[in-house]
Amino acid sequence: MTENDRAVGIMVLAMSVDGKIADQKRSPARFGSAADQLHLETQIAQADGVLFGAGTLQAYGTTLRITQPDLLKQRQQQGKPLQPIHIVCSGSGRLNPDYRFFQQAVPRWLLTSAEGAQGWGLPQFDRVLNNLTDESDWQQIFRQLAALGLKKIAVTGGGQLVASLLAAEVIDEIWLTVCPLILGGTQAPTPVEGDGFLAHLAPRLELRSAQVLGSEVFLHYGCIQDPKDRQLTNL
Ligand SMILES: NC(=O)c1ccc[n+]([C@@H]2O[C@H](COP(=O)([O-])OP(=O)(O)OC[C@H]3O[C@@H](n4cnc5c(N)ncnc54)[C@H](OP(=O)(O)O)[C@@H]3O)[C@@H](O)[C@H]2O)c1
């Protein structure tokens, strides 16, 4: 656990060589290899919760369930539920109830505003957290998730949600798979959207590992949360 007992945030994304997480039509990103799919599933299997934005749910209509027998067995041996809790972040609460996601065999939570929570509950969501606002305190939300038993959160996108979480310093680790294709396009989404960071205030990372598998590169970074350490990296 990190300071103040908040949940640990681990971002897991795949991007093209030119830094896009989807094409300009915001199609579901299915450009990762089977190895990348397994990598994503492995990361999800380590987590107590999987957090993603409404835009990501709109793109896919589903979420990634753990299906690998060894990963399921591992969770069982650790006394964890077979599937982590899948949490959709949507301030507006405007989600299509026909998404196949709502039929998937996973526990589902909704993270939304008081207004967005209206009309949602069982059977679509097992729990509705309705304290999201424009000025949300994500440190507090990640403390709340930890208090509810979710100590490790895999953040699976998209760029808008990731931007808020990085700005609030609740992303502790980043897994980024660089996939061998170019998507281009000024409208194509990137791992981090939002207003961006000025260079001298940008979140700083340290590389923990880099693995090449075929033509893909699996990068693992730690996020430097302490401002003193951030300054050191600028020297
Ligand atoms: N390559 C990959 O690994 C990967 C992974 C995931 C997604 N993607 C791609 O990424 C794209 C989607 O990304 P995106 O940036 O458009 O969307 P996103 O971050 O998934 O979702 C944006 C929506 O989430 C809600 N949201 C996000 N941050 C919020 C905050 N701080 N407070 C309240 N609500 C918040 C809002 O929903 P409401 O509007 O309902 O309030 C917002 O419109 C898709 O094209 C998808 O294919 C790629």
The ligand as a Gaussian input file, in Angstrom:
#p B3LYP/6-31G(d) Opt

LIG

0 1
 N       -5.093000       0.683000     -26.823000
 C       -5.603000       0.466000     -25.640000
 O       -4.992000      -0.221000     -24.819000
 C       -6.915000       1.096000     -25.280000
 C       -7.463000       0.849000     -24.026000
 C       -8.654000       1.476000     -23.695000
 C       -9.256000       2.320000     -24.584000
 N       -8.714000       2.513000     -25.802000
 C       -9.348000       3.434000     -26.755000
 O       -9.506000       4.672000     -26.113000
 C      -10.670000       5.324000     -26.624000
 C      -11.498000       5.812000     -25.452000
 O      -10.734000       6.734000     -24.711000
 P      -11.327000       8.142000     -24.290000
 O      -10.219000       8.973000     -23.764000
 O      -12.145000       8.646000     -25.412000
 O      -12.348000       7.753000     -23.189000
 P      -12.315000       7.221000     -21.669000
 O      -11.302000       7.900000     -20.829000
 O      -12.364000       5.724000     -21.683000
 O      -13.776000       7.695000     -21.264000
 C      -14.124000       9.057000     -21.231000
 C      -15.399000       9.158000     -20.453000
 O      -15.201000       8.585000     -19.141000
 C      -15.768000       9.421000     -18.157000
 N      -14.672000      10.066000     -17.423000
 C      -13.338000       9.990000     -17.691000
 N      -12.661000      10.712000     -16.773000
 C      -13.578000      11.232000     -15.934000
 C      -13.486000      12.054000     -14.790000
 N      -12.306000      12.507000     -14.332000
 N      -14.634000      12.412000     -14.155000
 C      -15.817000      11.969000     -14.606000
 N      -15.981000      11.184000     -15.701000
 C      -14.856000      10.819000     -16.350000
 C      -16.595000      10.423000     -18.904000
 O      -17.838000       9.789000     -19.109000
 P      -19.228000      10.582000     -19.272000
 O      -19.087000      11.351000     -20.554000
 O      -20.247000       9.499000     -19.317000
 O      -19.346000      11.475000     -18.087000
 C      -15.828000      10.588000     -20.208000
 O      -16.598000      11.061000     -21.271000
 C      -11.391000       4.327000     -27.496000
 O      -11.145000       4.639000     -28.832000
 C      -10.732000       2.991000     -27.145000
 O      -10.684000       2.129000     -28.270000
 C       -7.565000       1.925000     -26.183000

